[in-house]
Amino acid sequence: MHPFLRTLTLGGVLAVVIPIANLSAQATDPAAGTWELNLAKSKFSPGPPPKSLTRTFEATAAGVTYSAKGIDADGKPTLIEYTAKYDHKDYPVTGSPNFDAISLKRIDASKAVATLKKAGKVVQTSTRVVSKDGKTLTLTTKGRNAKGQRVNDVMVFDKQ
């Protein structure tokens, strides 16, 4: 085969295979799906807890797309959104009074750490663990909120 055709063929194959492999790896993210906050199993310091919270993670070619819809303690609707990769780089976040950027780092297949920043300064760190059976997601968050209060939350979510 002519070297140019061989290169062209190899390039075409790689252009198809690499994105598929990337999507396949992301699709196996155990956090992918919809998760409902289990208030009875969760602890909030400081309180009060939200009235409800649903988290959705979707694996995409751009990384993980996340949304959290809920009702806060005062009965007001909330919506936090971002799209990020597990590359420990900063990505913008909308809807949170506590942080405006996030960086994600995968620790292992079921565990990831998020560093949350406000105006470039680290304000919180969250560790997310999905149970071995894939039915429970636990999110432990430490740091400070927008009011300067210490945050030490353990949120437990059930897979929907």
Beta strands, then each sheet from edge to edge (+ up, - down):
strand 1: 33-37
strand 2: 52-60
strand 3: 63-71
strand 4: 77-84
strand 5: 91-94
strand 6: 101-108
strand 7: 111-118
strand 8: 121-130
strand 9: 136-144
strand 10: 150-159
sheet 1: 1+ 2- 3+ 4- 5+ 6- 7+ 8- 9+ 10- 1+
end
